[in-house]
Amino acid sequence: MTGMKREILDGALTRRAFAAGAAAAAGLAWTPLGAQESFPSKTIEVVTHAGVGGGTDITARMMMVHAPGALKTEFAVVNKVGGSGAAALAYANGRPRDGYTILLITQTHLLTILQGKAPVKYEEIVALARATDDPQVLMVGKNSPYKTAQEFIAAGKTKAMKFGGTQLGGVDHLAVLGFAKKAGMQQPTMVPFRGGGDIVINVVGGNVDVGMLNYSEAESQIKAGDVRPLLTLAPKRLGPLPNVPCSKDLNLDANYSTVRGFVTLKGVPDDRLKILEEGLVKAMKGQMYASYIETSGQSPDSVTDRAAWQAQLDAFNSEGSEALKALGLVK
């Protein structure tokens, strides 16, 4: 090969290499502007603190019936049981804050955070949408001397009533104390049981004066006449209990529910929060989810948006902090 041909060939290769490099650089520079990652584009994990088949797990899976269509992506439940929500919060805290990890929480998670037993602070909780609002109902056994809520409240002003609930310092305990205070009753005694089934047994047996229960926990005993609901602690009467008064009927500002809702942790971009909020609400407005809410005896207004859910979380966090301090469980 002559010297001139070598120079021509080398020049051509150099120009090709430069052109290829320039094209690649141009592509890299252009990608963030013209090819932003769409969201969501991969599976979203739904972290729960309940085992498979638990109430929170079932709620998550019912939401997921319509969610893939609403958000155009797949969902997967991640069950992280332990520590009253601490394990679920720890798992989520270890994931990227990119919107692909959401949690389905209850008030229990907030109490765990308030007691310093979780790796996150309350300020890191970002509401997305509420999923359920399951009002607490005061129930007595069929042989109870209290036939109405008014009779029960009047008696509670002269003596300390025994309330059956779950977990000292837990959601039920705070509801018991809050209700008694707002109703002008003497400070009651909280008798803790493992769950709703045990509470019902002791209500029927007369071992406690009243039980703090959700409708679904005592549905069969109510229908059999073994348990008598006295008062729904909500601003509206419950569909399956149309003849049972609610707090508003007695002019009481005493509304207590077992609530579940979707949240994520602070750091997720605002545009993704909006997409998640709208998609979750749309999914829970679907027929299957609506039927689940109705048949499980929960409030028809269960599903609500991010703003209302965040306000409810803020209120419970404040009230829970005061109650735990009064119980000596936090400083």
C-alpha positions in Angstrom: 0.0 0.0 0.0 1.4 3.4 -1.0 1.9 6.2 1.5 -0.8 8.3 0.0 -3.4 5.4 0.2 -2.5 4.8 3.8 -3.1 8.4 4.7 -6.5 8.4 2.9 -7.5 5.2 4.7 -6.4 6.4 8.1 -8.3 9.7 7.6 -11.5 7.9 6.7 -11.3 5.7 9.8 -10.7 8.7 12.0 -13.7 10.5 10.6 -15.9 7.4 11.1 -14.7 7.0 14.7 -15.4 10.6 15.4 -18.8 10.5 13.8 -19.8 7.4 15.8 -18.6 9.0 19.0 -20.4 12.2 18.3 -23.6 10.3 17.5 -23.4 8.3 20.7 -22.7 11.4 22.7 -25.7 13.1 21.1 -27.9 10.2 21.9 -26.8 10.3 25.6 -27.5 14.0 25.8 -30.9 13.6 24.1 -32.3 10.6 26.1 -33.3 12.4 29.3 -35.1 15.1 27.4 -36.9 12.9 24.8 -37.2 9.5 26.4 -38.1 10.0 30.1 -39.0 6.7 31.9 -42.7 6.4 32.0 -44.2 5.6 35.4 -45.1 3.0 36.3 -43.1 0.7 34.0 -42.4 -2.2 36.3 -44.1 -4.2 39.1 -45.3 -2.2 42.2 -44.8 -3.9 45.5 -47.5 -3.6 48.1 -46.0 -4.2 51.6 -48.3 -5.3 54.4 -47.7 -6.2 58.0 -50.3 -9.0 57.9 -49.9 -12.7 57.0 -51.6 -14.2 53.9 -55.3 -14.2 54.6 -55.3 -11.4 57.2 -57.6 -8.4 56.9 -54.9 -6.1 55.6 -53.6 -8.8 53.2 -57.2 -9.3 51.8 -57.7 -5.6 51.4 -54.5 -5.3 49.4 -55.4 -8.2 47.1 -59.0 -6.8 46.6 -57.5 -3.5 45.5 -55.2 -5.4 43.1 -58.2 -6.8 41.2 -58.6 -3.6 39.3 -55.2 -1.9 39.9 -53.3 -3.4 36.9 -55.9 -2.0 34.6 -56.0 1.4 36.3 -52.2 1.8 36.5 -51.2 -0.3 33.5 -48.7 -2.4 35.5 -48.5 -5.5 37.7 -48.6 -5.6 41.5 -47.2 -8.0 44.0 -48.0 -8.3 47.7 -45.0 -8.5 50.1 -46.0 -9.8 53.5 -43.6 -8.6 56.2 -45.0 -9.8 59.6 -43.6 -8.7 62.9 -43.2 -5.8 65.4 -46.7 -4.3 64.9 -45.8 -3.0 61.5 -42.1 -2.4 62.3 -40.9 -5.2 59.9 -43.0 -3.8 57.0 -41.7 -0.3 57.6 -38.1 -1.5 57.8 -38.5 -3.3 54.5 -40.0 -0.3 52.7 -37.3 1.9 54.2 -34.7 -0.3 52.6 -36.2 0.1 49.1 -35.6 3.0 46.7 -38.1 5.9 47.1 -39.2 5.8 43.5 -42.9 4.9 43.8 -42.5 1.2 43.2 -42.9 0.4 46.9 -46.1 1.3 48.7 -47.4 0.2 52.1 -50.9 -0.6 53.3 -50.9 0.6 56.9 -53.3 0.8 59.8 -53.1 3.1 62.9 -51.0 0.4 64.5 -48.0 1.5 62.3 -48.3 5.0 63.7 -48.4 3.8 67.3 -45.2 1.7 66.5 -43.5 4.8 65.1 -44.6 7.0 68.1 -43.1 4.5 70.5 -39.8 4.6 68.6 -40.0 1.0 67.4 -39.7 1.7 63.7 -36.8 2.9 61.5 -38.8 5.8 60.1 -40.4 9.0 61.6 -44.0 10.0 61.1 -42.9 12.9 58.9 -41.7 10.4 56.3 -45.2 8.9 55.9 -46.9 10.2 52.7 -50.5 9.4 52.2 -51.8 8.1 48.8 -55.4 6.9 49.3 -57.5 5.4 52.1 -58.8 1.9 51.5 -61.1 1.0 54.4 -62.9 2.7 57.2 -64.3 0.0 59.5 -66.1 1.7 62.4 -65.8 0.4 65.9 -69.1 -0.7 67.5 -69.8 -1.0 71.2 -71.5 -4.4 71.7 -72.9 -6.2 74.8 -74.1 -9.8 75.4 -77.8 -10.6 75.1 -78.0 -10.9 78.9 -76.5 -7.5 79.5 -78.6 -5.1 81.6 -77.8 -2.3 79.2 -80.4 -2.2 76.4 -79.4 1.1 74.8 -76.3 3.2 74.4 -77.8 5.9 76.7 -78.2 3.4 79.5 -74.7 2.2 79.1 -73.2 5.7 79.1 -75.3 6.7 82.1 -74.1 3.7 84.1 -70.5 4.5 83.1 -70.7 7.8 84.8 -71.2 6.2 88.1 -68.7 3.3 87.8 -65.7 2.2 85.8 -66.8 -0.1 83.0 -64.8 -3.0 81.7 -64.1 -2.8 78.0 -62.9 -5.8 76.0 -60.4 -4.9 73.3 -57.0 -5.9 71.8 -53.5 -4.8 73.0 -52.9 -2.4 75.8 -51.7 0.8 74.3 -53.1 -0.2 70.9 -55.8 1.2 68.7 -58.7 -0.3 70.7 -57.2 1.0 74.0 -57.0 4.5 72.6 -60.5 4.3 71.3 -61.8 3.1 74.6 -60.2 5.9 76.5 -61.2 8.5 73.9 -64.8 7.4 73.8 -65.2 7.3 77.6 -63.7 10.8 78.0 -65.9 12.3 75.3 -69.0 10.6 76.8 -68.2 11.9 80.3 -67.8 8.5 81.7 -65.4 7.4 84.4 -62.0 6.2 83.2 -62.7 2.6 82.1 -60.7 -0.6 82.6 -59.3 -2.1 79.4 -59.3 -5.9 79.3 -57.0 -7.0 76.5 -57.6 -10.1 74.3 -55.8 -11.7 71.4 -58.4 -10.8 68.8 -62.0 -10.1 67.9 -63.0 -13.8 68.3 -61.9 -13.8 71.9 -63.6 -10.5 72.6 -66.9 -11.8 71.3 -66.6 -14.9 73.5 -66.1 -12.8 76.6 -68.9 -10.4 75.6 -71.3 -13.3 75.2 -70.1 -14.8 78.5 -70.5 -11.5 80.4 -66.9 -11.3 81.4 -66.7 -7.7 80.3 -69.3 -5.0 80.3 -68.9 -4.2 76.6 -66.7 -5.1 73.7 -65.0 -2.7 71.2 -65.5 -4.6 67.9 -65.9 -4.3 64.2 -69.1 -5.5 62.7 -67.5 -8.3 60.8 -65.9 -9.7 64.0 -69.3 -10.4 65.5 -71.6 -10.7 62.5 -72.8 -14.3 63.1 -73.4 -13.7 66.9 -75.3 -10.5 66.1 -77.6 -12.4 63.6 -78.0 -15.2 66.2 -79.1 -12.7 68.8 -76.2 -13.5 71.2 -74.6 -10.1 70.8 -76.4 -6.7 70.9 -74.8 -3.7 69.2 -75.4 -0.5 71.2 -73.5 2.3 69.4 -71.6 2.7 66.1 -68.6 5.1 66.8 -69.0 6.9 63.5 -70.8 10.0 62.1 -73.1 7.8 60.1 -75.1 4.6 60.8 -73.6 1.4 59.5 -75.4 -0.2 56.5 -75.8 -3.7 58.2 -76.9 -2.0 61.5 -79.5 0.6 60.3 -81.3 0.6 63.7 -78.1 1.1 65.8 -77.5 4.7 66.6 -74.2 6.4 65.6 -72.2 8.9 67.6 -73.8 11.8 65.8 -77.2 10.6 66.9 -76.1 11.1 70.5 -74.4 14.4 69.8 -71.0 12.8 70.5 -67.8 13.7 68.6 -66.5 10.2 69.2 -65.6 8.6 65.9 -63.3 5.6 66.0 -62.5 3.1 63.2 -60.1 0.5 62.1 -58.7 2.2 59.0 -56.4 0.9 56.3 -54.8 3.0 53.6 -51.9 3.2 51.2 -48.9 5.3 51.8 -45.3 5.6 50.6 -42.2 7.1 52.1 -41.0 10.7 51.6 -38.8 11.2 48.6 -41.1 9.9 45.8 -41.5 12.6 43.1 -44.7 14.5 43.2 -45.8 13.5 39.7 -45.5 9.9 40.7 -47.5 10.5 43.9 -50.3 11.9 41.8 -50.3 9.0 39.4 -50.4 6.5 42.4 -53.2 8.4 44.1 -55.4 8.5 41.0 -54.7 4.9 40.1 -55.4 3.5 43.5 -58.6 5.5 43.9 -59.8 4.4 40.5 -59.0 0.7 41.3 -60.9 0.9 44.6 -63.9 2.4 42.8 -64.2 -0.8 40.8 -67.2 -3.1 41.3 -65.3 -6.0 43.0 -63.7 -3.7 45.6 -67.0 -1.9 46.2 -68.7 -5.3 46.8 -66.0 -6.2 49.2 -66.6 -3.0 51.2 -70.3 -3.6 51.3 -70.3 -7.3 52.2 -67.7 -6.8 55.0 -69.8 -4.2 56.7 -67.5 -1.2 56.2 -68.3 2.4 55.6 -69.4 3.1 52.0 -67.2 6.2 52.3 -64.1 4.1 52.9 -62.2 5.1 49.8 -60.9 8.6 49.8 -58.2 10.6 48.3 -54.7 11.6 49.5 -55.6 14.9 51.2 -58.4 13.4 53.3 -56.3 10.4 54.2 -53.3 12.5 55.2 -55.6 14.7 57.4 -56.9 11.6 59.2 -53.4 10.2 59.7 -52.3 13.6 61.1 -55.2 13.7 63.5 -54.6 10.1 64.7 -50.9 10.7 65.1 -51.6 13.8 67.3 -54.3 12.0 69.4 -52.2 8.9 69.7 -49.2 10.8 70.9 -51.3 12.4 73.7 -52.9 9.1 74.7 -49.6 7.2 74.8 -48.1 9.9 77.0 -51.1 9.7 79.3 -50.6 5.9 79.6 -46.9 6.5 80.3 -45.8 4.6 77.2 -43.9 7.5 75.7 -42.4 10.6 77.2 
